[in-house]
Amino acid sequence: MLLLRNSSKGRIFLLVNSSNKIINTHQPSSTDPITTAVCSYSTIQRSSEIYNLNAKDIALCFKQWFKSHNTLLFDRIFNILKTHNDTDADAGIAADTALSNLNLRLSESFVLDVLKYGHRNGFDVLSCLKFFDWAGRQPGFQHTRSTFYAVFKILSKARLMSVMLDFLEKFMYPRWRVHRIRYYNTLVVGYAVAGKPYVALHMFGKMRFQGLDLDEFSYHVFLNALVEQGCFDAVEAIFKQISLRGFESDITHLIMFKSKCKREKFDEAESYLERLVSQGKAVDGRALGSIVEAYCKRGMFENAGRLMEKFRDMGVVSLEYAYGVWLGGLARAEKLDGAFEFLKSKKMMEGFVPDVFKYNLLVSRLLRENRLVEVFDLLTEMREDQIFPDKVTMNNALCFFCKAGLVDVARELYNSRSEFGLSPNGMAYNYLVNTLCSDGSTEEAFRVLKHSFQRGFFPGNRTFSLLADALCRERRIDKMKELVAIALQQNFMPSVSTYDKFIKALCRVNMLEDGYMIHEELMRMNKVTSKSAYLCLIHGFSKSNKPEIVARLLIHMQQMGHRPTRTLFREVICCLCDMKDSEKQFMQLLEMQLSLLETDCQIYNFFIYGAGHAKRPDLARQVYEIMQRNGIEPNLSTNIFMLQSYLKSERISNAFNFFDEFRDRRRLPRKLYNTMIVGLCKVKRVDFALEFIREMRNSGCFPSNQCYEETIKLLCKTKRFDVVINLINDLEKEDFQFTSFIGNVLLFHSLKSHDLYDAWIRLRDTSNETSKYSLLGQLIGIFSGYVEVDQDIGNLDEVIEQCFPLDMYTYNILLMLLSKGGMDRAYELYNRMCRKGFEPNKWTLHVLIQGLQQCGRTAESRRLLEKLVWKQDMLVQMDACPNNEFWDRDGKWVGVFE
């Protein structure tokens, strides 16, 4: 998003990229330090000293502007009132003393300014009332109708009608009765503004009965309040009274005009306004603004624009107020482009400069839309036009710097807030916390959030969760506990997702009991702990050997609607099987599961599977028999899990007997054969596995790829290479497609010794080989060191790809081969591998570093380590890892290259 801004003082060229960071695209022609500072900000490196100075320069420019509003005295007054906000007598005396020590020169205008400042800058109404009460008790000062009206307006806008009525009742005390006219004036105006028009009318009638009357000011306040309350019959009556007494003025016309707008009599309102102009009467620009505002609220922007153009051509009514209303209406309706263009055109052609409130409104809406260039543009214009900023302006600027990524400037302004009276609002606190978290300044974000709680601002759930997530991620458990405690003290309830993150963080640092307490608290509040948090708790207590809690959590998890996986059942059952009375606990858990869920085959399968992994085939068999007694027929998965339970416990005879039961009844499923072969290989019974392979093939079934993978891996590991070659000869007849796993195992063991290649030469008829098998033999010879390569050895990956698909393990083995003859070819292969989209893992790193060390390039190996080890998935304790070891698909070592 690109924006050019022209002004009398210079021209700014700014660009905002996708991450909302302001970057410099052109050197500004303006000599304004703030423009120069912000435009050149992103070109400074974070680690440099210039960067820090530049951030301070930007903050200094804004601080100087903020100080220009000169309200530090008002801030001191309200800080005193907020500090001594208790209702007891001592606090009241302390506040009176502190205010008296300021030596204030009280006057009507000063009191009005203080009340106006307190209301507009978000100070609580009680503080305004306390100042009003204190001022009224000072010698030499008496409240006027204007100060009373100001308090009534504050109470009315805060919708504290009960407080206002109490105030009016207290006003009846003798100390306020300076004279009867002022007394009744105040009551009539007060009740009218308080939303009690009929009480005000009653007071007005009582006053007139006693021969008293309202003054001009009170009549107009009364009339305006009746209009605001919609008492239009009374409006006409009071208007007549004003006309009879000669009080009619442009203020009267404005109120009556507003009355017509309130009743949506827009044609009459326009005619009324035109009639006043034709009669030569003074027309307040606010009257035109009233109808423009009414049109804008109803979305009738064309009517409002037409009316403004009409009176602009007449040249008899000031349009500044109407322009401000129109600008605000466009901003509220999210017509930001129109508002921005209107402001630029009217400012250039007619010199229109909106007040600070309209600027603030437009800036706030632009901030919401992330239109940061326009925001900076407007803030700069405000500063150039010497518009005094208020609290909203300062908060908008703070939010702007946060959203623009200028975190150092935002931090500097926040830390210096007492210098110019910045009181961050809730939005500013949210942005500041979010920005500091994104910048990695979690500790500082925590302090800011604590301060926001102390100021009475509560962050949104997203902001709270973001900070909680950062604290949990960085394992700052003490801070996280403090954060939750502060939130609960302020009656702020963190979201369930925040508690879930806290539970998982506690589990990561092995504070399982604390995590479990939070989980129980959530259950008491009828909140559902997430499935991932349940898993963390179960994993943690399982490792800590707390089977009772593990089983309880599994039940809770299902009661809360989460469905456990087979793997989770396996972990829980393995934990239970480590207990002394494991059989009893196992059966109790099974009974609870059967009562909790619908009885089907799957739950029995989970228990048989878990008992098999715990090497308790006796328990698995009991479940199998219970299942049959309950009339549920075991399915294929049940039989596979039962067979695996025997094989994992190396009860080979039981496995054979179980297998024979199916052999006698019907044709054996292929998956059951595959399970038997793989299971026998896992327990190193390769001869039995070979027999079952032959039996399976004789029955017309072809074993799965995993059967051959596990068999060949075990044969190579036990150096039975002759059997491997014979098996390959058999596979050749079936035109078997080598998998990456089998190819990697053959190449890996070729790299370790010459025995595999010797067996290949001895048992293969090399004169009549197909091209694929011939290539495989040549590759085994190359890796064994027997076959010389005419072509560039660095292109071996392309040759291997003709035999079997390449994967990361293949490249790691190739890197091991190439690093023997120097690292240049290894680097070429590494780069080609990365270009093809293969992600290096920690073993790739280990191979490269060891190869460099073997070549004597120690410094280079250290630089490589520093460059790559920062990735979390490659982070490894190199001293603790066996040299050149590789993992297989089950997480076990393939072998060791020495």
ABEGO torsion letter per residue (X at the ends): XBBBBBBAAEBBBBBBBAAGBBBBABBBABABAAAAAAAAAAABBAABAAAAAAAAAAAAAAAAAAAAAGAAAAAAAAAAAAABABABAAAAAAAAAAAAAAGBBBBAAAAAAAAAAAAAAGBBAAAAAAAAAAAAABBGBBBBAAAAAAAAAAAAAAGBAAAAAAAAAAAABAAABABAAAAAAAAAAAAAAAGBAAAAAAAAAAAAAAGBBBBAAAAAAAAAAAAAAGBAAAAAAAAAAAAAAGABBAAAAAAAAAAAAAAGBAAAAAAAAAAAAAAGBBBBAAAAAAAAAAAAAAGBAAAAAAAAAAAAAAGABBAAAAAAAAAAAAAAAGBAAAAAAAAAAAAAAAGBBBBAAAAAAAAAAAAAAGBAAAAAAAAAAAAAAGBBBBAAAAAAAAAAAAAAGBAAAAAAAAAAAAAAGBBBBAAAAAAAAAAAAAAGBAAAAAAAAAAAAAAGBBBBAAAAAAAAAAAAAAGBAAAAAAAAAAAAAAGBBBBAAAAAAAAAAAAAAGBAAAAAAAAAAAAAAGBBBBAAAAAAAAAAAAAAGBAAAAAAAAAAAAAAGBBBBAAAAAAAAAAAAABABAAAAAAAAAAAAAAABBBBAAAAAAAAAAAAAAGBAAAAAAAAAAAAAAGBBBBAAAAAAAAAAAAAAGBAAAAAAAAAAAAAABBBBAAAAAAAAAAAAAAGBAAAAAAAAAAAAAAGBBBBAAAAAAAAAAAAAAGBAAAAAAAAAAAAAAGBBBBAAAAAAAAAAAAABAAAAAAAAAABBAAABBAAAAAAAAAAAAAAGABBBABBAAAAAAAAAAABBBBAAAAAAAAAAAAAAEAAAAAAAAAAAAAAGBBBBAAAAAAAAAAAAAAGBAAAAAAAAAAAAABAAABBBAAABBBGBBBBAAGBBAEBBX
